[in-house]
Amino acid sequence: MIEVGQVLSLKMRFNNSGLISKTRHPYLVVEINDEFGTVEIAQLDSLKGKEYKAARKSNKVIYNNNPDETVIDTDSYIQMDNTFLLENHDGLEKYRRQEDKLSEVKLKDAIYAYKEYHRKNEIDEDKQVYLSKDELSKLQHI
């Protein structure tokens, strides 16, 4: 079973214009909505070489130490200026990096920042992406 705070490794469609990632990226699970059968995820990117992106209000930095994290390998940030929803289904577990979760304080901080960003900023319709079980599965094999 997928849990909030775990990290999935996925090839995704970045937007509704059809841009598809060439490689797998890590995604932090930020919400599971049983009523709608969805899992909301936020893309994680390494901060290395992109430290300037830490200053953008649309990104939230997550350091991989203090405490040491097992779900991220390096200082990272989540992108908050998009919405990625996946159909929740048996089998999502196979995309987990591991069963560990981001540490509690960092997870709460990241989710709070993500939800506040979404509450205060309009997310462009092109960046509100939903992937069904079938589409997600197909993308993993491209």
Buried (B, 14 or more C-beta within 10 A) or exposed (E): EBEBBBBBBBBBBBBEEEEEBEEBBBBBBBBBEEEEEBBBBBBBBBBEEEEEBEEEEBBBBBBBEEEEBBBBEEBBBBBBBBBBBBBBBEEBEEBBBEEBBBBEEBBEBBBEBBBEBBEEEEBEEEBEBEBEBEBBBEBBEE
